[in-house]
Amino acid sequence: MRGHRRWWAITAALAGVTLVFLIPQLWLVSLSLKDKGGVYAYPPEWLPAHPSLANYVFALTGTQVPWYLWNSVKVSALATVLTLAAGVPAAFILSRERFRGRGPLLGVLLAVQMLSPVVLLLPLYSLIERANLLDTHAGLVLTYAAIQVPFTVWVLKNFFDAVPPALFEAARLDGASRLRTLWSIALPLVAPGLAATAIFNLAAYWSEFGLALVLLDSQSRFTIPLGVFSLQSAYDTEWQLVAAASFIGLAPMMAAFILLQRYFITGLTAGAVKG
């Protein structure tokens, strides 16, 4: 009986959390299907009296939203690849090798991970400016990767820690190099964790706003969060159009998660138990 009550309590709590996240998305969809009069109607209507896809059509054909989407795809994909290229070997070495300074290095990575990117805005801006990478996707990609590498290293290190040491010892006795051991043994075993980390980073880059706002000036280089923001006006904002563009920007990540959720969930649980 007690277990049954506990199950209901957990279910109710999860349902409540789901509603907290789901209601704003449903309201966004509702706004995107209304005309301007419906947006300002009182009392507000969850179900539009005359739903229409006109806002989506205009967002895709009458604005630069498709270009913003393409910019986000480029920046997010390149930043994810660069982050993993730096994070995977670093995590593998920190997991399997014992060397002087390893502990302090892990501590520094953890401390850097705790810093908000907002705190780093001024030094990052200065570095990107000196490198002549302001208002470029290359500068944004490098900034994203640099900020996310500490998190990636810590997460992947836990996955490498969960691989039985006997496998690496056997590879060493067979004469395999560290690179071959990483490529042929470690990566296939931590593939779910690698996929989960990649998806998490991709979503973080896709939705990032603050750094992109500071480092990008040209509207033609805007990512989707900046593009949606640019649709707002100081005097008269077409909120139904902003809602449609926002949902268009959310759709790729939602679709990616639905298609890849099995790998994401598997990856999150793969490193939970060692051995």
ABEGO torsion letter per residue (X at the ends): XAAAAAAAAAAAAAAAAAAAAAAAAAAAAAAAABBAAAAABOBBBABBABBBAAAAAAAAAABAAAAAAAAAAAAAAAAAAAAAAAAAAAAAAAAABBBBGAAAAAAAAAAAAABBAAAAAAAAAAAAAAAGABGBAAAAAAAAAAAAAAAAAAAAAAAAAABBAAAAAAAAAAGBBAAAAAAAAAAAAAAAAAAAAAAAAAAAAAABAAAAAAABABAAABBAAAAAAAABBAABBBAAAAAAAAAAAAAAAAAAAAAAAAAAAAAAAAAABBX
